[in-house]
Amino acid sequence: MGLIRMAKTEYAVIEAQPTFENLIFDKPFQIGKGIIKEIVLATIKAKISDEKKIGEGIGQVLYSDIWSSPENTLAENLSLSLKDNPETKHFVMSGKMENFSTGVCKEIKGSRFINPMQFYLDIRKTLFEKGKNSGLNGLTSVLAVSPIDLALWDAFGKIKNKSTYSCLDELTMQESLEDRLGMGYKNLQFSDFFRKPNREVRLLYTLAINDLLSELEREIKENGIDAVKIKLQGSVEEDVVRVRDVERVFSSLGIENYVLTLDPNEKYQGAGHLTDFLKKLKAESKKALENVSYIEQPTSRIFDKSIHDMRELADFRIPVIIDEGAYNHETLVEMKNLGWNGIALKPTAKTFSETLLELAIARRNNWHICVQDLTNPSVALVHHLNFIRRTILKNVPAEANARQYCYSSKERLPQEYWGLYEVRNGRIDTRVIRGKGLGY
């Protein structure tokens, strides 16, 4: 992968072993035009050595190519299930990701590094070119190697017999944030951007396009859900109706204090199109608009100033969040100048290393920060929730929807972690996360 072999290294990669399996969802999940019924779960087990001890780590993520590469995934088939159509491009793209990840695992064996951050940044120098040659776009390349990055971070903490988060200051001792990000980060450390872990996480319930309002109503009554992420379709009329109907569900139950977030999944054509939607929503349901916390990636991830300029939305005072549009931290500065003022951190899908840099930039620029997942199951869910509880304020909701679409995946974890799939009063109790490394 074109790694820099440093003379003074501390750790050696003994092995990075990938496994891939198809995870069948308990309930179909519709994102845009695609309906996920079955998806590849990638797991990497890594071993590192400091010549005295061996640290073993695990990284896991769903290879959600419908998210990272919809232009390739959805070209021929909209039902993403191997059973429905074994030739669907969904699984062809997943296969490319598997091959790419397996190749990286082989190439890094025997490599030496100071810390996982520097290791990833060295890999990234040729990552996108190699990914392109393998038929992967930039975001899909990052997703493909993310479980490798996570496994190394997990092993990094475990070889030191402590939480990975307790190791972060070592990074800035070796190379400062100012060296990586510029003058505005002088004397700052990664640990400055984290908090003492919260006891619980406020859940952001996902209302997919195919999800019924009756399901939401039941979740509110039974589990106290008070924050909802609404998937939109890019149609002003249909989207206004959808958001208005969610507001009516809460109102019918006598609930006034709740949070809505909107996720068009790139379906809006530009700020003007989005403005039309917000104006109509205000006219038909002012209460719903008042409860909108942010709008996530409303326009295409492909950078184009003519559609990405969000400055005309400033009067609505609703943060516009980058998700698919940012898979490297350098993108954030340019987007900020176009009126984007928040980021969806994905510590499983976009590598932990890249997420740390994005978090530092977002904190330094007072951006709105949210944490999103890719229906992270099992080990990926533990890492995801561990990051959330250390990153965002106690009452800020964050997405963790494995319990909605693949609840049965909890059985992949030791029984002591099963409570992470349960919600009470709209919250997930995270006190069970006490492991070294990334928490498991």
N, C-alpha and C positions, 0 to 999 in steps of 0.2 A: 504493500500500500504506500510505498515511498516514505516510511517512517524515518524520523531523525534518530539515529542511534547515539545517544548522549554518552559521553565518557564517564560522567559521574551519575550513575543511575542507582536506584535503591531497590527496585522491584523488577522481577522477571516474570513474564507470562509463561507458566508451565504448560497450560492448555486452556482452550476455550471450546467447549463441546456443545454443538447445537442439537436440539430436537424440535420437531415440528409435528403438530397433530391438529386434526380438524375438530373444532369445538362447535357443537350444535346448540344453537340458541333455544331456550325454552319458549321464547315468544319472538316473532319476527320484529325487526327493528328497521323502520323506513327512514332513510336519509336521502333527501332529494328524490331522485327517480329510482333509487335502488332499495331493495328490501333484503336485509341481511338475515339469512336463516342459518348459515353455517360459515365459519371463518377459521383461519389458521392461527393457532396459538404458538408463538415462538418462545422457546426457553433456551437460555444459554447458561451453562455451568462453567465457571472459570476458576482456575487455580493460579495464584501468584506466590512468589517466594522472595524473601529478603535474605536468603542464604542461611537463615537461622530457623525461620518458621514458614509455614504454609498457610495461606488464607484462601478459603473457598467461598465463592460468591455465586449468586443466582440473579439473572435478569430475565424479565418476562414481559411480553407485550403482544397484543393482538395485531396481526398484520392487516390492518384495516385499509386495504387498497382503495375501497370506495371513497374513503376520506382523502387519502394521499394522492390518488391518481384516478379520479372519476372519468377523465377523458378516455382512458384506456379500459377501465373496468366495465363501463356501462355501454360501450359501443354496440354490443350485439345482444346482450341479455340483461334484463332488469331484475330477475329473480336470482339472488346470489346464493344458490344452493347447489352443491355438487350432485345431490340426488335428482334435482329437476333437470339439470343439464351439465354433465361432466365436462363438457368442452367450453363452458362459459369463460369469458376472459377474466372474470374474477379470480378463478383458480390458476389461470395462466400467469397473471400478474403476481399472484402470491408465490407461484413457483419460481419466478425470476427473483423475487425477494429472498426466498430460501437459498437459492444458489449463490446469490451475492453475499448473503450473511455467512454462509458456509465457507466461501472463499476467503472472506476477511478473517474468520476464525483460524483458518489454516495459516494465513500469512503473518498473523501477529504472534504465533507461537514462537517462543524464544526471544521476543522483543523485550527491551528493557525501558523502564519509564520512571520518572520521579513521582508523578501523581496522575490519576486518571484524567484530570482536566487537560494537562499538557499532552497526554497520550492521544486523547480525542482530537485536539487541535492539530496535532501532527498528522493523524489519519485524514482529517478533513481537507488537508491541502490537495489531496488527489481524489477525495471521496466522490465529488460530483462528476468529475470527468469519467471515473471508472464506472459510476452508476449509470451515466448516460450511455456508455458503451455496452452496458448490460440491459438497456431498455428501461431504465428507471429515471424518473425526474428527480429534482433535488430533494423534495420533501419525502418521496418514497425511499430514496437512498438513506436519508437520516433515520427514517422509521426502521429500515432494514437492519441498521447497525445499532439501534438504540438498546436492544437487550444485551448486546456485548458491552456497551458503555456502562449499563446498570450493573452487570455482573462484576465488572472491574471495580466499580465504586463500592459494591457490597463487600467484595473481598478485601478492599482497601481498609474498610472499617474493621472487618473481622480479624484481619491479621494483627491489628492493633488492639483487639479485644475491646472495642468501644463503638459507639454510634458513629456512622460516617459524618454526621453533622458536627460531631466534636473534633473532627479532623480537618475542617475547612480552613482554619487559620493557617495550617501548614502550607496551603497553596499560596497565600499572599506573602509568606516568608520566603518562598522560593521565587515567586514572580508577583509583583504587586498588581492590584487592580488598575493602578495608573498605567503600568506598562501595557496591560491588555486593552484598556478602554479609554485612556487619555487623561488629561489634566484634571478633569472634574471629579476624579475618583481618588485623589491623593489621600493617603492615610486611611482609606476605607478597606475593610475586610469582608469576605463573604458572610461571616458570622454576624455582621452588623445588620443584615437583611432578614434575619430569622428571629423568631420569638420563642419563649418558653412554650413547650407543647400544650395546646388546649386539651382539655379532658374529652371534648366532644366536637364533632363537626356538624354544622348545619347543612342539611342535604338540599341540593338543588335538584328537584325531581324533573326528569326529562319527559316532555310530552311530544312524542314523535308524530309525524304526519298521519300515521295510521292508528295512533292511540286514541281510545275513546274518552270522552269527557266523563263518562260514568266511572272509568277506572280512576281518574284523577279525584273525583268526588269521594270515592271509597278510600283512597290513600289519605285524603284530608281528614276524613272522619276517624279512620282506624289508626293512622300513624302520625297525625298532626302535621302533615306536610304544609308548609307555609311559604315555599319558594319554588317557582316553576320555570323551567327553560322551555320555551315554545318554539318548535321547529316551524319555519315559515316556508312558503312556496314561491315567493316572488310575485304574487298577484296581489295588488293593492286591495281589491275587493275581498278576496278570499282570506287574506291575512288579517284584515281588520275584523272580519267576522270571527275568525278563530280566537284572536286576542280578546275581543269583546265577550265571547262566550266563556272564556276562562275567568274573566272578571265577574261574570254573572254567577259562576259556580261558587266563588268565594263569597260574593254578596248574599247569595241564597242561604248560605250557612252562617251568615252574620259575622263574617271575618273581614275586618277592615285593614289590618296590618299584614301585608304579604309582599313578596318580591316576585317580579316577573323579569325574565331576560328573554331576548329575542334572537333567534339564530336562523337567518335566511339561507345559510349554506351557499353564499355567493350568488344568489338568485336575482339580486337587484342590479340594475344596469348603471347606476351611478347615484350621486347625491340627490339629484333632482327627483329621480324615481322614488328614493327613500323618503324624501321630503313630502312627496304626495301621500305616501302611506301614513306618515306621522301626523300630517294635517288632518287626514280623514279619520284617523284613530282618535285624535283630540276632539273632533266634532261629534263622533259617535259614542265615545267612552273616555271622557276626560280622566276618570278615576283610574282606568287601566293604564293610560299614558303616564300618569303620576307615579305609578308603581313600577314602571320600567327602570331597571337598574343600569342596563347597558344593552347595546346591540352588537352582536358578534359577527364579524366577517360578512358584511352585507353584500360586498361586491367581489368580483373575480380576484383570485390570488395572483393572477398574471399582472404584473405591474404596468399600469397605464395612468399617467397623471390626469388624463381627461375623465376617467371614471373613479379614480381613487381620491380626488380632492374632496374632503369632507368638511371643509371650513364653513360652508353655508349651513351646516347643521348646528352650529354653535349656539344658536338661540334656543334650541330645545334642551340644552344642558344635559344631554344623555351621552355618556362615553361611547365612543365607537372603538370596538375591540379588534385587534389583529389576531387571527388564528392561522388558517392555512397560508396566509400571505407572508408569514415569517417563519422560516426554518433555519435562519442564521441571525445572530444578534446585530449584524451590520445593517440589516434592513430597517430596523426600528427608527434610526435617526431620520432617515428620509421620509418615512411614513408620518413621523411626528410633525414635520414641516407641512404636511398636507391635512392636518386637522385630526388625525387619529390620536387617541389619548388613552389607550388601554391595551392590555395584552392578555390573551388566554394562554397561560402557562400549561404545558403538557409534559410533566417530568418523566413520564414513561415513554411517550411516543416521539418526543423530540430530543432525546438523550438528557440525562441529568446534567451533563457538562454544559450543553447549550442553554438549558433552562436556568442554570446558575447565573450565567452572563446576562440573559434576558431579565432575570429578576433584579440584578444589580442596576441595569439601565432603567428599568421601570420604576424602582424605588427612588433612584437619583433624580428622575424627572417627574416625580409625583403622579405617575400614571395610575389609572384604575387597574387593579390586578385581580384576575379571577383564575381559578384552577379548573381545568377541564380534563376529562378522561376520554378513553376510547372503549367504553364498556369494560374497563380493566377488571379481570377476574383474578381470583386466587392470589398468588404472590404479588402480581401487579397491583392489585387493590390495596394490599398492605402498604406497599411503597407509596402509592398514590395518596392514601389517607395520612400517612406519616408526614409526607411533604405538606399537605394542606394544613394540618394542625400546627405546624411550625411556621407557616407562611402568612396566613390571612387572619384577620380579626375574628373573634369568637362568633359573632352574629352575621358574618358575611357568608352567604351560601356558596357551596361548591358542588360540582357534579360528581356523582359516583353511582352510575346506573347499572352495574352488574346485577344487582338484586332484582331489577326489573326485567332484564332480558336473558340472563343466564344464572338464575338463582342457584341452580344445581351445582354450579362450579365451586360453591363453598366447600363441597366435599373433597376438593383437592387440597384443602388446608387442614392442619391439625384442628381438632374440634374447639380448642380454646379461642380460635380466631373467628368462629362462625358468627359471633355477635356483630361483626363488621358488616354483615348482610342484613342486619335488623335495624329498624328505625323506630324510635319512640319520641313523641313530641317533636317530630321533625328533625331529630338529631341522631347521629351515630356515635356511640360510646367508643372512644379510641384508646382507652386506658390499657387495653390488652396488648398494644404494640409496645413491646419492651425489648425486642431483640437487638443484637449488635448489628453493625453494618447499616443497611437501609431499613432494618426494623423487623426482619423475619428470620 
